[in-house]
Amino acid sequence: MGRPDRATFDRLRQLIAIDRHDTRPTRSVLEAFTGEEMATIPIGTAEDLQLAVSRARAAQARWAERSPAERAAVITRFADLVFARRNELIDMAQAETGKARAYAQEEVVDVALTARHYAATGPKTLRAHRVKGMIPGATDVRVRYQPKGVIGIISPWNYPLTLAASDAVAALIAGNAVVIKPDSQTPYCALAVAELLYEAGLEPELFAVVPGPGTVVGLALVESADYLMFTGSSQTGAVLAAQAGRRLIGFSAELGGKNPMIVTANADIDRAVEGAARACYSNSGQLCISIERLYVEKSVAAEFSRKFADHVAKMKVAPVYDFSADMGSLASQAQVDTVDAHVRDAVEKGATVLAGGRKLDEVGPFFYAPTVLADVNEQMECFGTETFGPVVSIYEVDSVDEAVKLANDTEYGLNASIFAGSTREARSIGAQLHVGTVNINEGYAAAWGSTAAPMGGMGISGVGRRHGTEGLLKYTEPQTIAAQRVIGIDGIRGVPRSLFLKLVPVTMKMLRFLPGR
């Protein structure tokens, strides 16, 4: 375990889908724990991206001719390789993002589980099937699924393994090619995914990695792909959606969140404290579905706040490539600056710091203490704006109804968590929340890890879904093939048209007595 060596970076660099990358400008890739350069990455251009898409389009035509079962076999081998190389992948994720090893391991497990899920279910989901026809017995209707072509994926820095691979495996099983622009901070995680896909038997042009700035490579991808999948901020998502709309191509996105947790008066407080710590500080809070707002009923608010602040204050924050740390670093100086600005703003306007509230320069350049705030109000930046860091605010509420009202008082609608006296009570609360996923007795993993269920956001938190049937079929074009036999809408051979037209209303009345009509 430890930071990947130079030989690893040199090997992966050869997989970049750009030409002459030894002679072009490069960008430094930093180890998040130390801020030191680990490697460099060639900077791609719009021309590189367009060439990659052109090659992917040619390869996709061949790939689409293979059966879903054959495509799934490649993804199954990929999942096995992910598990076999898990330690190296965890090292890379830690090195590029600074996350604690437990959460880097979550990424690797997620990639393997998602790949296995779609490899197992994809062929059946994609199988052509019959549906009810216009005229029973006379209309034979079948629905089949064609791949869209070249899928463009713009993946973020916070989960560079999961979000490079989980959408890609669904797109590939559906018969598409994938061209991915990884975030410039974390390109080698995407290349590590590419290496294992190629080893599993995937033609390299079918998963092409083109690093480079979003304003250049990202824009070229939007202008070239047949469908776009994006994970990132709501602001950038809105821009990309508009660009995709001008081309009339499909668009899906998981975007930001200001996610709430509700703790009821009859909840197990100790369990809620443990769950909240995980929900708020997983990946140092740099997770779209992490919790930033805690609504606690008044009768238990003091107990919860005391126990939670004490728990958070004792968390181990360290730059280690083992499982001893509870939390790692943030990913960059920009993240540290945003978090520190939000906390300073809140304190200056009257917020109380119950735990944390400061940079940890003595630990490393991008470290910030896990922070708990109270007395946060609407005048503070962290009240309604996503911090995307290890900062959470506690709000005391008079009732569950008030908690639900406040939880829904946001433009976001991605994820929520509930700790209540019973699952039945929690389900009732969850049904009132305007979010795409609700977790009971958990912060985010229960819903996210359930790959058979759709995952995504409402409001400005997203468009479309990943995971589940929806996460696969969005990469296809459904095609209906209907064959008419014996009788048609315009008549029956040998029956006068005037008589046929008189029979139509009678026939319509009779159809309602048939099953499913």
Wavefront OBJ file of the C-alpha trace (Angstrom):
o trace
v 0.000 0.000 0.000
v 1.212 3.488 -0.782
v 1.517 6.125 -3.447
v 1.826 4.606 -6.964
v 5.364 4.717 -8.342
v 6.573 6.531 -11.438
v 6.540 3.326 -13.501
v 2.796 2.984 -12.916
v 2.115 6.492 -14.161
v 4.389 5.972 -17.179
v 2.540 2.776 -18.105
v -0.891 4.327 -17.793
v 0.133 7.426 -19.740
v 0.568 5.273 -22.826
v -3.176 4.559 -22.813
v -4.231 8.158 -23.402
v -6.253 8.499 -26.591
v -4.159 11.318 -28.067
v -1.305 11.310 -30.572
v 2.249 12.508 -29.959
v 1.591 13.027 -26.274
v 5.296 13.009 -25.396
v 5.892 16.295 -27.199
v 2.978 18.429 -26.059
v 2.315 20.617 -22.983
v 1.601 18.776 -19.767
v -0.149 19.419 -16.465
v 1.063 18.336 -13.034
v -0.916 15.737 -11.115
v -0.502 16.236 -7.373
v -0.593 13.840 -4.462
v -3.411 15.296 -2.386
v -1.843 14.305 0.939
v 1.316 16.340 0.322
v 0.588 18.691 -2.582
v 3.674 17.303 -4.332
v 3.816 16.408 -8.024
v 3.432 12.671 -8.613
v 3.329 12.762 -12.390
v 2.336 14.876 -15.347
v -0.433 14.370 -17.877
v -0.454 15.512 -21.520
v -3.026 18.202 -22.241
v -5.482 17.107 -24.904
v -6.959 19.337 -27.583
v -10.264 19.551 -29.419
v -8.617 17.796 -32.363
v -7.557 14.906 -30.093
v -11.107 14.567 -28.861
v -12.599 14.605 -32.324
v -10.144 11.946 -33.491
v -10.996 9.772 -30.492
v -14.712 10.096 -31.253
v -14.121 9.225 -34.902
v -12.202 6.082 -33.946
v -14.798 5.206 -31.308
v -17.582 5.499 -33.870
v -15.883 3.009 -36.178
v -15.245 0.576 -33.313
v -18.798 0.972 -32.002
v -20.283 -0.354 -35.237
v -18.376 -3.609 -34.724
v -19.165 -3.750 -31.005
v -22.901 -3.303 -31.615
v -22.904 -6.400 -33.830
v -21.902 -8.539 -30.867
v -24.709 -9.882 -28.673
v -25.404 -8.308 -25.270
v -24.238 -11.569 -23.688
v -20.863 -11.314 -25.444
v -20.498 -7.716 -24.362
v -21.484 -8.645 -20.809
v -18.769 -11.316 -20.724
v -16.132 -8.604 -21.224
v -17.587 -6.558 -18.378
v -17.657 -9.619 -16.119
v -13.939 -10.120 -16.712
v -13.408 -6.441 -15.986
v -15.222 -6.788 -12.636
v -13.001 -9.732 -11.724
v -9.895 -7.718 -12.581
v -11.098 -4.779 -10.484
v -11.377 -7.083 -7.488
v -8.011 -8.713 -8.163
v -6.230 -5.327 -8.487
v -8.200 -3.604 -5.746
v -5.201 -2.544 -3.670
v -3.511 -0.785 -6.579
v -6.773 0.947 -7.487
v -7.326 2.048 -3.895
v -3.793 3.464 -3.799
v -4.444 5.471 -6.966
v -7.739 6.837 -5.682
v -6.129 7.885 -2.412
v -3.150 9.465 -4.141
v -5.224 11.573 -6.531
v -8.035 12.578 -4.139
v -6.624 12.355 -0.606
v -9.629 10.405 0.675
v -9.348 7.995 3.595
v -8.658 4.418 2.533
v -12.054 3.144 3.673
v -13.753 5.465 1.192
v -11.295 4.693 -1.588
v -12.160 1.040 -1.015
v -15.863 1.944 -1.319
v -15.111 3.249 -4.811
v -13.454 0.030 -5.898
v -16.230 -2.118 -4.445
v -18.810 0.049 -6.179
v -17.116 -0.334 -9.568
v -17.025 -4.119 -9.243
v -20.632 -4.387 -8.012
v -22.001 -2.097 -10.711
v -20.130 -3.959 -13.438
v -21.373 -7.321 -12.174
v -24.940 -6.047 -11.872
v -25.136 -4.865 -15.462
v -23.256 -7.885 -16.773
v -25.843 -10.108 -15.078
v -29.007 -8.136 -15.896
v -28.086 -6.287 -19.078
v -28.631 -9.065 -21.646
v -32.161 -9.742 -20.387
v -33.052 -6.051 -20.152
v -31.833 -5.432 -23.703
v -33.621 -8.435 -25.180
v -36.278 -7.655 -27.790
v -39.729 -8.355 -26.405
v -43.371 -8.391 -27.466
v -45.896 -5.882 -26.219
v -49.657 -5.524 -26.630
v -50.593 -4.660 -30.186
v -53.271 -2.425 -31.637
v -55.611 -5.287 -32.606
v -55.323 -8.486 -30.536
v -54.090 -11.379 -32.649
v -53.740 -9.220 -35.737
v -50.992 -6.811 -34.634
v -47.620 -8.264 -33.623
v -45.507 -5.596 -31.873
v -41.932 -6.013 -30.735
v -39.660 -3.538 -28.987
v -35.915 -3.702 -29.393
v -33.072 -1.466 -28.234
v -30.419 0.071 -30.419
v -27.289 1.710 -28.954
v -27.056 5.467 -29.269
v -23.498 5.381 -30.652
v -20.700 7.278 -28.902
v -21.395 8.222 -25.279
v -19.512 11.203 -23.910
v -18.745 11.078 -20.182
v -17.396 14.037 -18.236
v -16.323 12.663 -14.859
v -15.419 14.590 -11.689
v -12.461 14.538 -9.319
v -14.234 13.451 -6.135
v -14.994 9.834 -7.161
v -12.697 9.358 -10.158
v -12.905 5.546 -10.258
v -16.615 5.081 -9.648
v -17.741 7.888 -11.914
v -15.408 6.913 -14.731
v -16.527 3.285 -14.673
v -20.095 2.925 -13.399
v -21.748 4.863 -16.219
v -19.333 3.469 -18.784
v -20.086 -0.204 -18.126
v -23.809 0.367 -18.655
v -23.143 2.258 -21.890
v -20.769 -0.445 -23.133
v -23.123 -3.334 -22.423
v -25.820 -1.439 -24.320
v -23.544 -1.555 -27.377
v -22.066 1.938 -27.298
v -18.535 3.277 -27.355
v -17.409 5.675 -24.620
v -15.157 8.709 -24.812
v -14.378 10.138 -21.381
v -12.932 13.439 -20.299
v -11.743 12.943 -16.714
v -11.153 15.841 -14.393
v -7.642 17.244 -14.810
v -6.861 16.597 -11.125
v -7.593 12.863 -11.347
v -6.854 11.512 -14.845
v -4.920 8.426 -13.800
v -7.903 6.792 -12.087
v -9.735 6.863 -15.434
v -6.645 5.433 -17.147
v -6.497 2.666 -14.536
v -10.084 1.771 -15.438
v -9.149 1.813 -19.122
v -6.212 -0.530 -18.541
v -8.431 -3.147 -16.904
v -11.146 -2.840 -19.553
v -8.551 -3.425 -22.279
v -7.133 -6.390 -20.363
v -10.666 -7.781 -20.094
v -10.871 -7.821 -23.892
v -12.387 -4.453 -24.786
v -11.107 -2.851 -27.983
v -9.194 0.287 -26.845
v -11.116 2.634 -29.130
v -14.325 1.665 -27.310
v -13.205 3.378 -24.094
v -11.053 6.362 -24.961
v -9.632 8.682 -22.305
v -8.852 12.251 -23.399
v -7.603 14.529 -20.595
v -7.729 18.281 -20.968
v -9.571 21.438 -19.920
v -13.347 21.406 -19.929
v -13.506 24.575 -21.984
v -11.632 22.807 -24.785
v -11.935 19.012 -24.547
v -15.250 19.055 -22.699
v -16.836 21.415 -25.201
v -15.557 19.335 -28.111
v -17.072 16.238 -26.491
v -20.490 17.896 -26.208
v -20.221 18.887 -29.856
v -19.235 15.375 -31.017
v -20.914 12.727 -28.858
v -24.340 11.150 -29.433
v -25.267 11.339 -25.744
v -23.706 13.096 -22.746
v -23.360 11.922 -19.143
v -22.073 14.486 -16.650
v -21.421 14.461 -12.910
v -20.595 17.760 -11.246
v -22.057 21.067 -10.142
v -25.587 22.179 -10.924
v -24.258 25.351 -12.556
v -22.036 23.477 -15.017
v -24.763 20.902 -15.588
v -27.174 23.630 -16.692
v -24.629 24.933 -19.218
v -23.954 21.470 -20.624
v -27.674 20.675 -20.800
v -28.217 23.781 -22.912
v -25.339 22.842 -25.216
v -26.670 19.297 -25.591
v -30.143 20.684 -26.218
v -28.938 22.773 -29.129
v -27.744 19.555 -30.780
v -30.860 17.626 -29.699
v -28.777 14.869 -28.115
v -29.710 13.103 -24.903
v -28.293 14.363 -21.618
v -28.118 12.891 -18.131
v -26.493 14.350 -15.044
v -26.033 13.859 -11.338
v -25.504 17.320 -9.906
v -25.197 19.071 -6.538
v -27.032 18.583 -3.290
v -27.629 20.245 0.065
v -28.730 17.008 1.599
v -30.720 16.764 4.863
v -30.813 14.214 7.666
v -33.778 14.018 10.035
v -33.361 12.611 13.545
v -36.646 12.038 15.377
v -37.254 12.163 19.111
v -37.571 8.380 19.369
v -34.480 7.536 17.309
v -31.523 5.597 18.673
v -29.265 8.613 19.298
v -26.005 6.702 19.476
v -26.771 5.000 16.186
v -27.768 8.333 14.650
v -24.474 9.892 15.766
v -22.461 7.122 14.120
v -24.558 7.325 10.968
v -24.321 11.096 10.776
v -20.537 11.057 11.089
v -20.265 8.687 8.161
v -22.913 10.563 6.160
v -21.265 13.962 6.659
v -17.552 13.165 6.454
v -17.241 10.357 3.950
v -14.604 11.502 1.442
v -14.176 14.621 3.613
v -17.705 15.682 2.681
v -16.798 15.886 -1.002
v -19.698 13.735 -2.110
v -22.810 14.923 -3.945
v -24.972 12.766 -1.689
v -23.280 13.555 1.635
v -25.271 15.229 4.407
v -24.836 18.963 5.122
v -28.022 19.694 7.146
v -29.070 17.898 10.351
v -32.653 18.452 11.600
v -33.074 17.090 15.134
v -36.240 17.148 17.208
v -35.975 19.493 20.194
v -36.326 16.875 22.948
v -33.135 15.090 21.845
v -31.284 17.951 20.136
v -28.985 18.763 23.071
v -28.033 15.120 23.598
v -27.462 14.532 19.912
v -25.421 17.713 19.456
v -23.201 16.947 22.455
v -22.548 13.354 21.444
v -22.081 14.182 17.778
v -19.636 17.024 18.430
v -17.654 14.824 20.815
v -17.531 12.017 18.247
v -16.391 14.351 15.474
v -13.724 15.969 17.643
v -12.174 12.533 18.226
v -12.043 11.549 14.545
v -8.554 10.734 13.269
v -7.600 12.861 10.270
v -4.350 11.712 8.687
v -2.432 11.300 5.391
v -2.076 7.521 5.494
v -2.356 4.725 2.939
v -3.968 2.374 5.439
v -7.297 2.041 7.220
v -6.324 3.875 10.416
v -7.728 7.300 9.432
v -11.369 8.275 9.788
v -10.972 11.091 7.280
v -8.364 12.143 4.755
v -7.668 15.443 3.091
v -9.636 17.580 0.721
v -8.671 17.224 -2.922
v -7.203 20.645 -3.646
v -6.430 24.108 -2.358
v -9.575 25.383 -4.067
v -11.696 23.057 -1.913
v -9.909 24.140 1.252
v -10.491 27.791 0.363
v -14.221 27.221 -0.227
v -14.707 25.323 3.027
v -12.722 27.846 5.050
v -14.641 30.739 3.502
v -17.992 29.149 4.387
v -16.956 28.515 7.994
v -15.448 31.986 8.466
v -18.553 33.601 7.013
v -20.807 31.615 9.344
v -18.753 32.411 12.447
v -18.562 36.110 11.604
v -22.364 36.169 11.333
v -22.987 34.413 14.644
v -22.674 30.658 14.106
v -21.253 28.502 16.903
v -18.493 26.000 16.175
v -19.174 22.790 18.110
v -16.219 20.913 16.599
v -13.457 21.591 14.109
v -13.684 24.865 12.232
v -10.074 25.223 11.124
v -7.487 24.215 8.562
v -5.054 21.473 9.587
v -1.883 22.772 7.963
v 0.191 20.740 10.404
v -1.226 17.558 8.846
v -0.984 18.519 5.171
v -1.722 21.329 2.712
v -5.321 20.332 1.910
v -6.524 19.142 5.311
v -9.477 20.666 7.149
v -10.936 19.530 10.452
v -14.366 17.869 10.334
v -16.650 20.679 11.437
v -20.002 20.932 13.233
v -21.863 24.259 13.308
v -24.904 25.426 15.268
v -26.938 28.644 15.157
v -26.695 28.821 11.368
v -29.173 31.161 9.678
v -30.236 32.297 6.221
v -27.670 35.122 6.140
v -24.806 32.614 6.060
v -23.345 31.181 2.868
v -23.398 27.614 4.182
v -27.130 27.785 4.963
v -28.395 27.112 1.448
v -25.289 26.760 -0.702
v -23.558 23.419 -1.112
v -20.227 23.529 0.740
v -18.938 20.222 -0.624
v -16.624 19.716 2.299
v -16.494 18.447 5.902
v -18.991 20.959 7.300
v -22.473 20.217 8.664
v -25.012 22.422 10.463
v -27.375 21.241 13.214
v -30.897 22.692 13.378
v -33.246 22.095 16.296
v -36.884 21.599 15.213
v -40.153 21.383 17.116
v -41.590 18.477 15.128
v -41.063 16.047 12.282
v -43.432 18.150 10.182
v -41.149 21.147 10.621
v -38.125 19.018 9.761
v -39.768 17.848 6.541
v -40.748 21.398 5.612
v -37.211 22.698 6.155
v -35.619 19.718 4.433
v -37.708 20.445 1.340
v -36.997 24.181 1.437
v -34.244 24.068 -1.202
v -33.748 23.987 -4.953
v -31.764 20.777 -4.539
v -33.278 17.312 -4.269
v -30.622 14.624 -4.395
v -30.421 12.561 -1.209
v -31.763 12.414 2.343
v -31.248 10.352 5.476
v -33.646 9.472 8.293
v -33.073 8.046 11.753
v -36.378 7.316 13.471
v -37.915 4.980 16.012
v -39.079 2.517 13.369
v -38.584 1.780 9.723
v -42.305 2.292 9.138
v -42.141 5.791 10.587
v -39.013 6.582 8.574
v -40.623 5.377 5.337
v -43.580 7.670 5.968
v -41.222 10.623 6.471
v -39.169 9.686 3.415
v -42.239 9.654 1.185
v -42.735 13.370 1.981
v -39.215 14.401 0.929
v -38.548 15.793 -2.544
v -35.338 13.880 -3.204
v -34.242 11.109 -5.542
v -32.943 8.771 -2.827
v -33.831 8.305 0.843
v -31.700 6.276 3.248
v -33.053 4.914 6.517
v -30.537 4.203 9.301
v -27.784 5.142 6.811
v -26.473 8.257 5.167
v -26.086 7.401 1.499
v -24.670 3.920 0.879
v -27.896 1.926 1.213
v -29.494 3.636 -1.770
v -26.328 4.238 -3.775
v -25.114 0.655 -3.369
v -28.448 -0.823 -4.443
v -27.476 -0.938 -8.113
v -30.802 -2.459 -9.188
v -32.595 0.751 -8.097
v -32.453 4.095 -9.939
v -30.284 6.825 -8.457
v -30.473 10.535 -9.280
v -31.837 13.886 -8.250
v -34.885 16.106 -8.376
v -34.869 19.871 -8.820
v -31.441 21.232 -9.750
v -29.797 18.056 -8.461
v -29.972 16.157 -11.707
v -31.527 14.943 -14.921
v -32.165 11.260 -15.568
v -30.929 8.359 -13.471
v -27.957 6.053 -13.153
v -28.226 2.472 -11.858
v -31.247 0.230 -12.326
v -32.998 -0.393 -15.624
v -33.177 3.361 -16.220
v -29.400 3.654 -15.986
v -28.973 1.135 -18.811
v -31.818 1.943 -21.174
v -30.974 5.658 -21.259
v -28.016 4.662 -23.427
v -30.326 3.098 -26.018
v -32.862 4.129 -28.623
v -36.034 2.020 -28.258
v -37.339 0.855 -31.599
v -40.884 -0.436 -32.196
v -41.486 -2.938 -35.010
v -45.192 -3.615 -35.597
v -46.503 -6.185 -38.084
v -50.170 -6.087 -39.153
v -51.880 -9.318 -40.228
v -55.332 -10.179 -41.691
v -57.162 -7.131 -40.433
v -55.956 -3.555 -40.591
v -57.181 -0.200 -39.392
v -58.419 0.517 -42.924
v -60.491 -2.641 -43.304
v -60.748 -6.397 -43.803
v -60.112 -7.920 -47.170
v -63.433 -8.911 -48.761
v -65.546 -6.772 -46.400
v -67.089 -3.616 -47.874
v -65.455 -0.539 -46.417
v -68.819 1.023 -45.479
v -69.686 -2.065 -43.415
v -66.226 -2.185 -41.840
v -66.483 1.419 -40.667
v -69.801 0.645 -38.977
v -68.195 -2.321 -37.165
v -65.336 -0.254 -35.697
v -67.343 1.300 -32.790
v -68.795 -2.119 -31.904
v -65.329 -3.641 -31.936
v -63.980 -0.867 -29.696
v -66.687 -1.597 -27.105
v -65.817 -5.297 -27.172
v -62.101 -4.650 -26.695
v -62.657 -3.203 -23.257
v -63.693 -6.634 -21.979
v -60.348 -8.164 -22.969
v -57.616 -8.431 -20.275
v -55.399 -5.362 -20.181
v -57.777 -3.189 -22.224
l 1 2 3 4 5 6 7 8 9 10 11 12 13 14 15 16 17 18 19 20 21 22 23 24 25 26 27 28 29 30 31 32 33 34 35 36 37 38 39 40 41 42 43 44 45 46 47 48 49 50 51 52 53 54 55 56 57 58 59 60 61 62 63 64 65 66 67 68 69 70 71 72 73 74 75 76 77 78 79 80 81 82 83 84 85 86 87 88 89 90 91 92 93 94 95 96 97 98 99 100 101 102 103 104 105 106 107 108 109 110 111 112 113 114 115 116 117 118 119 120 121 122 123 124 125 126 127 128 129 130 131 132 133 134 135 136 137 138 139 140 141 142 143 144 145 146 147 148 149 150 151 152 153 154 155 156 157 158 159 160 161 162 163 164 165 166 167 168 169 170 171 172 173 174 175 176 177 178 179 180 181 182 183 184 185 186 187 188 189 190 191 192 193 194 195 196 197 198 199 200 201 202 203 204 205 206 207 208 209 210 211 212 213 214 215 216 217 218 219 220 221 222 223 224 225 226 227 228 229 230 231 232 233 234 235 236 237 238 239 240 241 242 243 244 245 246 247 248 249 250 251 252 253 254 255 256 257 258 259 260 261 262 263 264 265 266 267 268 269 270 271 272 273 274 275 276 277 278 279 280 281 282 283 284 285 286 287 288 289 290 291 292 293 294 295 296 297 298 299 300 301 302 303 304 305 306 307 308 309 310 311 312 313 314 315 316 317 318 319 320 321 322 323 324 325 326 327 328 329 330 331 332 333 334 335 336 337 338 339 340 341 342 343 344 345 346 347 348 349 350 351 352 353 354 355 356 357 358 359 360 361 362 363 364 365 366 367 368 369 370 371 372 373 374 375 376 377 378 379 380 381 382 383 384 385 386 387 388 389 390 391 392 393 394 395 396 397 398 399 400 401 402 403 404 405 406 407 408 409 410 411 412 413 414 415 416 417 418 419 420 421 422 423 424 425 426 427 428 429 430 431 432 433 434 435 436 437 438 439 440 441 442 443 444 445 446 447 448 449 450 451 452 453 454 455 456 457 458 459 460 461 462 463 464 465 466 467 468 469 470 471 472 473 474 475 476 477 478 479 480 481 482 483 484 485 486 487 488 489 490 491 492 493 494 495 496 497 498 499 500 501 502 503 504 505 506 507 508 509 510 511 512 513 514 515 516 517
